[in-house]
Amino acid sequence: MLWIPYCDLAIHIVNIRGGQLLERALRLLEMFTPERPAWQVAELSHATGLSRPTVYRILRVLESFGYVAQDRATKRFRLGSGALALGRRALESIELRQVAYPVMRRLQEATGETVLLTVPSEDRTESVCVDRLESPQRLRLILEVGRRVPLHAGASSKILLAFLPPEQVQRVVALRGLPRLNKNTITDPDALARELEDIRRRGYALSFEETNEGAAGVAAPIFDAAGELAGGLGIAGPLIRFGEEAVAHLIPVVCAHADEVTRALGGRPAAVQVRGGSR
């Protein structure tokens, strides 16, 4: 869902043709999805039932506010920097982020690695990084806030997929497939099913060069007061700092901090068989 401040945008649209265009503008904005990020005027007109002149006028107003931008070569419109900035502000208001931030700071101090807070995307087919604290070390992993990545690769993504309902896991595989991101990405559905079962059993996820060369990670789940998956808390860094002894030490540290966020949300940590170990 995309949130738009009505204020100046609403006034500007009302001046074009009346208040009804505000609703139409929001309908157009909702057409821009990860599955269909770019549209031509004629395509939007056909998909929404609005006339081409109406679609064109609304898009020009949205473009003037930075909410959409047009590729001059293809004539297609996509969401612009204004929409991205608005999305970042929305992310900053998420309760999970507010609750998790002080815990993330302590986790960063305890491990010295980049700390990631991830949640499933709106359609629950991708992982979204909603906050991160970069490692103070010169050699570190950097992931942009707002970035979407596949759910089947990387500790901070797999921890989300493992605790989604089984039918949702099947939907992710059917819609997104299991593309190879790096040499250790799991691309076999049966192997992924075994990995997710192991993650649920032990209560944490590990990753060694699944998404990037030389990158490793550890992540644990966060649950809300209703017992539903709220997100994942993880750390990531260079493989050279994630040896067997280091990982055995990092696992309980990450799990304890994730459980702290869960309790702060009014939830209960997952009951698991194992909370320790290494690769």
NUDREN-257884 format. One record per residue (C-alpha): residue number from 0; residue in one letter; x negated, y, z. Coordinates in steps of 0.1 Angstrom, whole numbers, padded with zeros to 4 digits. Example, Ala and Ser with C-alpha at 12.3 -4.5 7.8 and 13.67 -1.06 7.14 Angstrom:
<sites>
(site 0,A,(-0123,-0045,0078))
(site 1,S,(-0137,-0011,0071))
</sites>
This chain:
<sites>
(site 0,M,(0000,0000,0000))
(site 1,L,(-0013,0034,-0009))
(site 2,W,(-0005,0064,0014))
(site 3,I,(-0002,0098,-0001))
(site 4,P,(0001,0131,0019))
(site 5,Y,(0033,0147,0006))
(site 6,C,(0024,0184,0013))
(site 7,D,(0008,0201,-0017))
(site 8,L,(0012,0172,-0040))
(site 9,A,(0050,0171,-0034))
(site 10,I,(0053,0209,-0039))
(site 11,H,(0034,0207,-0072))
(site 12,I,(0055,0178,-0085))
(site 13,V,(0088,0195,-0074))
(site 14,N,(0078,0225,-0095))
(site 15,I,(0075,0203,-0126))
(site 16,R,(0110,0188,-0126))
(site 17,G,(0124,0183,-0092))
(site 18,G,(0121,0162,-0060))
(site 19,Q,(0129,0129,-0078))
(site 20,L,(0095,0130,-0095))
(site 21,L,(0078,0125,-0061))
(site 22,E,(0093,0090,-0059))
(site 23,R,(0083,0083,-0095))
(site 24,A,(0047,0095,-0088))
(site 25,L,(0044,0070,-0059))
(site 26,R,(0059,0043,-0081))
(site 27,L,(0032,0050,-0107))
(site 28,L,(0004,0049,-0081))
(site 29,E,(0016,0015,-0068))
(site 30,M,(0010,0001,-0103))
(site 31,F,(-0027,0004,-0099))
(site 32,T,(-0038,-0029,-0083))
(site 33,P,(-0070,-0050,-0082))
(site 34,E,(-0054,-0073,-0108))
(site 35,R,(-0045,-0043,-0130))
(site 36,P,(-0067,-0013,-0122))
(site 37,A,(-0064,0006,-0155))
(site 38,W,(-0033,0016,-0175))
(site 39,Q,(-0024,0036,-0207))
(site 40,V,(0005,0059,-0206))
(site 41,A,(0026,0037,-0229))
(site 42,E,(0019,0007,-0207))
(site 43,L,(0030,0024,-0176))
(site 44,S,(0061,0037,-0194))
(site 45,H,(0070,0001,-0204))
(site 46,A,(0063,-0014,-0170))
(site 47,T,(0082,0012,-0150))
(site 48,G,(0110,0022,-0174))
(site 49,L,(0100,0058,-0172))
(site 50,S,(0097,0078,-0204))
(site 51,R,(0063,0085,-0218))
(site 52,P,(0065,0123,-0214))
(site 53,T,(0075,0118,-0177))
(site 54,V,(0046,0094,-0171))
(site 55,Y,(0022,0117,-0188))
(site 56,R,(0032,0148,-0168))
(site 57,I,(0030,0130,-0135))
(site 58,L,(-0004,0115,-0143))
(site 59,R,(-0017,0149,-0152))
(site 60,V,(-0006,0163,-0118))
(site 61,L,(-0021,0133,-0100))
(site 62,E,(-0053,0138,-0120))
(site 63,S,(-0055,0175,-0109))
(site 64,F,(-0055,0163,-0073))
(site 65,G,(-0081,0136,-0080))
(site 66,Y,(-0057,0107,-0073))
(site 67,V,(-0062,0093,-0108))
(site 68,A,(-0088,0097,-0135))
(site 69,Q,(-0087,0091,-0172))
(site 70,D,(-0114,0073,-0193))
(site 71,R,(-0116,0096,-0223))
(site 72,A,(-0128,0067,-0245))
(site 73,T,(-0101,0042,-0237))
(site 74,K,(-0074,0067,-0227))
(site 75,R,(-0067,0045,-0197))
(site 76,F,(-0060,0059,-0162))
(site 77,R,(-0074,0045,-0129))
(site 78,L,(-0073,0055,-0093))
(site 79,G,(-0096,0085,-0088))
(site 80,S,(-0119,0097,-0060))
(site 81,G,(-0090,0114,-0042))
(site 82,A,(-0073,0080,-0038))
(site 83,L,(-0105,0064,-0026))
(site 84,A,(-0111,0091,0000))
(site 85,L,(-0075,0088,0012))
(site 86,G,(-0080,0051,0015))
(site 87,R,(-0111,0056,0036))
(site 88,R,(-0092,0079,0059))
(site 89,A,(-0065,0053,0063))
(site 90,L,(-0091,0027,0072))
(site 91,E,(-0104,0050,0098))
(site 92,S,(-0070,0051,0115))
(site 93,I,(-0067,0013,0118))
(site 94,E,(-0063,0002,0154))
(site 95,L,(-0087,-0027,0149))
(site 96,R,(-0115,-0004,0138))
(site 97,Q,(-0110,0018,0168))
(site 98,V,(-0109,-0011,0193))
(site 99,A,(-0139,-0028,0176))
(site 100,Y,(-0163,0001,0172))
(site 101,P,(-0177,0001,0208))
(site 102,V,(-0181,-0036,0207))
(site 103,M,(-0198,-0034,0173))
(site 104,R,(-0223,-0009,0187))
(site 105,R,(-0231,-0033,0216))
(site 106,L,(-0235,-0062,0191))
(site 107,Q,(-0258,-0042,0170))
(site 108,E,(-0279,-0033,0200))
(site 109,A,(-0280,-0070,0211))
(site 110,T,(-0290,-0084,0177))
(site 111,G,(-0307,-0056,0158))
(site 112,E,(-0288,-0066,0126))
(site 113,T,(-0262,-0049,0105))
(site 114,V,(-0227,-0055,0120))
(site 115,L,(-0197,-0060,0098))
(site 116,L,(-0160,-0057,0105))
(site 117,T,(-0139,-0074,0078))
(site 118,V,(-0102,-0080,0072))
(site 119,P,(-0082,-0098,0045))
(site 120,S,(-0070,-0076,0016))
(site 121,E,(-0034,-0066,0013))
(site 122,D,(-0026,-0097,-0008))
(site 123,R,(-0050,-0118,0013))
(site 124,T,(-0071,-0129,-0017))
(site 125,E,(-0102,-0109,-0009))
(site 126,S,(-0123,-0098,0021))
(site 127,V,(-0125,-0060,0028))
(site 128,C,(-0153,-0044,0049))
(site 129,V,(-0134,-0018,0070))
(site 130,D,(-0164,-0008,0091))
(site 131,R,(-0201,-0015,0095))
(site 132,L,(-0231,-0004,0116))
(site 133,E,(-0264,-0006,0097))
(site 134,S,(-0294,-0023,0113))
(site 135,P,(-0321,0002,0124))
(site 136,Q,(-0347,-0021,0110))
(site 137,R,(-0364,-0011,0077))
(site 138,L,(-0355,-0044,0060))
(site 139,R,(-0317,-0047,0064))
(site 140,L,(-0285,-0056,0046))
(site 141,I,(-0262,-0027,0034))
(site 142,L,(-0225,-0032,0026))
(site 143,E,(-0203,-0003,0017))
(site 144,V,(-0171,0003,0037))
(site 145,G,(-0141,-0005,0015))
(site 146,R,(-0160,-0030,-0006))
(site 147,R,(-0140,-0061,-0016))
(site 148,V,(-0157,-0094,-0019))
(site 149,P,(-0145,-0130,-0025))
(site 150,L,(-0133,-0149,0005))
(site 151,H,(-0152,-0181,-0003))
(site 152,A,(-0187,-0168,0001))
(site 153,G,(-0206,-0152,0030))
(site 154,A,(-0200,-0157,0067))
(site 155,S,(-0179,-0125,0071))
(site 156,S,(-0156,-0136,0043))
(site 157,K,(-0154,-0174,0051))
(site 158,I,(-0144,-0167,0087))
(site 159,L,(-0112,-0150,0073))
(site 160,L,(-0104,-0177,0048))
(site 161,A,(-0108,-0204,0075))
(site 162,F,(-0082,-0190,0097))
(site 163,L,(-0056,-0182,0071))
(site 164,P,(-0027,-0206,0066))
(site 165,P,(-0035,-0236,0044))
(site 166,E,(-0011,-0225,0017))
(site 167,Q,(-0029,-0192,0015))
(site 168,V,(-0062,-0209,0011))
(site 169,Q,(-0048,-0228,-0019))
(site 170,R,(-0034,-0196,-0033))
(site 171,V,(-0068,-0179,-0031))
(site 172,V,(-0085,-0208,-0049))
(site 173,A,(-0058,-0209,-0076))
(site 174,L,(-0058,-0171,-0082))
(site 175,R,(-0094,-0162,-0077))
(site 176,G,(-0113,-0195,-0084))
(site 177,L,(-0146,-0201,-0067))
(site 178,P,(-0171,-0181,-0088))
(site 179,R,(-0208,-0186,-0081))
(site 180,L,(-0223,-0154,-0065))
(site 181,N,(-0257,-0169,-0056))
(site 182,K,(-0275,-0203,-0055))
(site 183,N,(-0257,-0215,-0023))
(site 184,T,(-0222,-0203,-0031))
(site 185,I,(-0197,-0231,-0025))
(site 186,T,(-0180,-0237,-0059))
(site 187,D,(-0163,-0271,-0053))
(site 188,P,(-0128,-0270,-0037))
(site 189,D,(-0134,-0302,-0017))
(site 190,A,(-0167,-0288,-0003))
(site 191,L,(-0150,-0256,0006))
(site 192,A,(-0122,-0274,0024))
(site 193,R,(-0148,-0293,0045))
(site 194,E,(-0166,-0261,0052))
(site 195,L,(-0135,-0243,0064))
(site 196,E,(-0126,-0272,0086))
(site 197,D,(-0160,-0271,0102))
(site 198,I,(-0156,-0233,0107))
(site 199,R,(-0122,-0238,0125))
(site 200,R,(-0137,-0266,0146))
(site 201,R,(-0167,-0247,0158))
(site 202,G,(-0153,-0212,0158))
(site 203,Y,(-0178,-0194,0137))
(site 204,A,(-0191,-0192,0101))
(site 205,L,(-0227,-0192,0088))
(site 206,S,(-0240,-0181,0055))
(site 207,F,(-0275,-0186,0039))
(site 208,E,(-0279,-0170,0005))
(site 209,E,(-0243,-0175,-0005))
(site 210,T,(-0238,-0140,-0018))
(site 211,N,(-0272,-0125,-0022))
(site 212,E,(-0308,-0138,-0025))
(site 213,G,(-0325,-0137,0008))
(site 214,A,(-0294,-0128,0028))
(site 215,A,(-0279,-0146,0058))
(site 216,G,(-0250,-0140,0082))
(site 217,V,(-0230,-0152,0113))
(site 218,A,(-0194,-0143,0119))
(site 219,A,(-0165,-0151,0143))
(site 220,P,(-0128,-0145,0141))
(site 221,I,(-0107,-0118,0158))
(site 222,F,(-0070,-0125,0167))
(site 223,D,(-0042,-0101,0177))
(site 224,A,(-0016,-0103,0204))
(site 225,A,(0006,-0124,0183))
(site 226,G,(-0022,-0150,0178))
(site 227,E,(-0026,-0140,0141))
(site 228,L,(-0059,-0134,0124))
(site 229,A,(-0068,-0098,0127))
(site 230,G,(-0102,-0098,0111))
(site 231,G,(-0138,-0110,0115))
(site 232,L,(-0168,-0097,0133))
(site 233,G,(-0202,-0106,0119))
(site 234,I,(-0238,-0098,0115))
(site 235,A,(-0259,-0100,0084))
(site 236,G,(-0296,-0095,0075))
(site 237,P,(-0326,-0109,0058))
(site 238,L,(-0330,-0147,0058))
(site 239,I,(-0365,-0144,0073))
(site 240,R,(-0349,-0133,0106))
(site 241,F,(-0323,-0160,0106))
(site 242,G,(-0344,-0191,0113))
(site 243,E,(-0330,-0221,0132))
(site 244,E,(-0339,-0208,0167))
(site 245,A,(-0327,-0173,0160))
(site 246,V,(-0294,-0185,0146))
(site 247,A,(-0289,-0207,0177))
(site 248,H,(-0293,-0176,0198))
(site 249,L,(-0272,-0153,0176))
(site 250,I,(-0241,-0176,0174))
(site 251,P,(-0229,-0173,0210))
(site 252,V,(-0237,-0136,0210))
(site 253,V,(-0215,-0129,0179))
(site 254,C,(-0187,-0152,0192))
(site 255,A,(-0187,-0134,0226))
(site 256,H,(-0184,-0100,0210))
(site 257,A,(-0156,-0112,0187))
(site 258,D,(-0138,-0126,0216))
(site 259,E,(-0141,-0093,0234))
(site 260,V,(-0123,-0075,0205))
(site 261,T,(-0096,-0102,0205))
(site 262,R,(-0090,-0096,0242))
(site 263,A,(-0089,-0058,0237))
(site 264,L,(-0062,-0064,0211))
(site 265,G,(-0042,-0084,0236))
(site 266,G,(-0050,-0117,0219))
(site 267,R,(-0066,-0150,0231))
(site 268,P,(-0098,-0163,0216))
(site 269,A,(-0094,-0195,0195))
(site 270,A,(-0097,-0228,0212))
(site 271,V,(-0126,-0245,0195))
(site 272,Q,(-0146,-0277,0201))
(site 273,V,(-0181,-0261,0197))
(site 274,R,(-0195,-0227,0204))
(site 275,G,(-0231,-0230,0198))
(site 276,G,(-0256,-0248,0175))
(site 277,S,(-0273,-0237,0143))
(site 278,R,(-0274,-0247,0107))
</sites>
